[in-house]
């Protein structure tokens, strides 16, 4: 009985480590990309760059980070004194016994003072 508990505990720990190995890099990439989006929106709000150029910069950075983005996933809205960016993307993760799709929605809004 004691050996069975040890084996089950070991299997649970191994499964947890495997899940962390597969999922943590994806969540970290999203966190780093959100930070980039925040900074880029803050900078571009005070410039006169067209919305298409802002979207292109965000798309290039996502591709460099290995984030699967299409140009249609990025929505950039420029107002007279504001800039808003909304991005929606999904990452497919093939886990044994249960593949999952993780959906991320990085967004940022900045208003000029």
C-alpha positions as CSV (number, residue, x, y, z in Angstrom):
1,X,0.0,0.0,0.0
2,X,2.8,2.4,0.9
3,X,4.6,1.6,-2.4
4,X,1.4,2.3,-4.4
5,X,1.0,5.8,-2.7
6,X,4.7,6.5,-3.6
7,X,4.2,5.6,-7.2
8,X,1.0,7.6,-7.5
9,X,2.7,10.6,-5.9
10,X,5.6,10.3,-8.2
11,X,3.3,10.1,-11.3
12,X,1.5,13.2,-10.1
13,X,4.7,15.1,-9.6
14,X,6.0,14.0,-13.1
15,X,2.7,15.1,-14.7
16,X,2.9,18.5,-13.0
17,X,6.5,19.0,-14.2
18,X,5.5,18.0,-17.7
19,X,2.6,20.4,-17.7
20,X,4.8,23.2,-16.4
21,X,7.4,22.4,-19.1
22,X,4.7,22.7,-21.8
23,X,2.6,25.6,-20.5
24,X,5.0,28.0,-18.7
25,X,6.9,29.1,-21.9
26,X,3.6,29.9,-23.6
27,X,2.3,32.0,-20.7
28,X,5.7,33.7,-20.4
29,X,5.7,34.6,-24.1
30,X,2.2,36.2,-23.7
31,X,3.4,38.1,-20.6
32,X,6.5,39.4,-22.4
33,X,4.4,40.3,-25.5
34,X,1.8,42.1,-23.4
35,X,4.7,44.2,-21.9
36,X,5.9,45.0,-25.4
37,X,2.4,46.0,-26.5
38,X,2.0,48.3,-23.5
39,X,5.3,50.0,-24.2
40,X,4.7,50.3,-27.9
41,X,1.3,51.8,-27.5
42,X,2.6,54.3,-24.9
43,X,5.3,55.4,-27.4
44,X,3.2,55.4,-30.5
45,X,0.4,57.4,-28.9
46,X,2.6,60.5,-29.0
47,X,3.7,60.0,-32.6
48,X,1.8,60.3,-35.8
49,X,2.5,56.8,-37.0
50,X,-0.4,55.3,-39.0
51,X,-2.4,52.5,-37.4
52,X,-1.2,50.1,-40.1
53,X,2.5,50.8,-39.1
54,X,1.7,50.2,-35.5
55,X,0.0,46.9,-36.4
56,X,3.0,45.9,-38.5
57,X,5.4,46.5,-35.7
58,X,3.3,44.4,-33.3
59,X,3.0,41.6,-35.9
60,X,6.8,41.5,-36.5
61,X,7.5,41.3,-32.7
62,X,5.0,38.5,-32.3
63,X,6.6,36.6,-35.2
64,X,10.1,37.1,-33.6
65,X,8.8,35.7,-30.3
66,X,7.1,32.7,-32.0
67,X,3.6,33.9,-31.2
68,X,1.1,32.7,-33.9
69,X,-0.5,35.9,-35.1
70,X,-2.2,36.8,-38.3
71,X,-2.6,40.5,-39.4
72,X,-6.4,40.1,-38.9
73,X,-5.8,39.3,-35.2
74,X,-4.5,42.8,-34.5
75,X,-7.0,45.7,-34.1
76,X,-5.5,49.2,-33.9
77,X,-7.8,52.2,-33.2
78,X,-6.3,55.7,-33.4
79,X,-8.4,58.6,-32.1
80,X,-7.5,62.3,-32.1
81,X,-5.7,61.9,-28.7
82,X,-5.6,58.2,-28.1
83,X,-4.4,54.9,-29.3
84,X,-6.0,51.5,-28.5
85,X,-4.7,48.1,-29.5
86,X,-6.6,44.8,-29.1
87,X,-5.1,41.5,-30.1
88,X,-6.7,38.0,-29.9
89,X,-4.8,34.8,-30.6
90,X,-4.9,31.1,-29.8
91,X,-2.1,28.7,-29.1
92,X,-2.8,25.0,-29.6
93,X,-1.0,22.7,-27.2
94,X,-0.9,19.0,-27.8
95,X,-0.9,17.4,-24.4
96,X,-1.2,13.6,-24.1
97,X,-4.8,12.5,-23.7
98,X,-6.2,16.1,-23.9
99,X,-5.0,18.7,-26.4
100,X,-6.0,22.3,-25.4
101,X,-6.3,25.7,-27.1
102,X,-5.1,28.6,-25.0
103,X,-6.6,32.0,-25.9
104,X,-4.8,35.2,-25.1
105,X,-6.0,38.8,-25.5
106,X,-3.2,41.3,-25.0
107,X,-4.6,44.9,-25.2
108,X,-3.4,48.4,-24.3
109,X,-4.9,51.9,-24.4
110,X,-3.1,55.2,-24.0
111,X,-4.5,58.7,-24.0
112,X,-2.4,61.8,-24.6
113,X,-2.3,64.3,-21.8
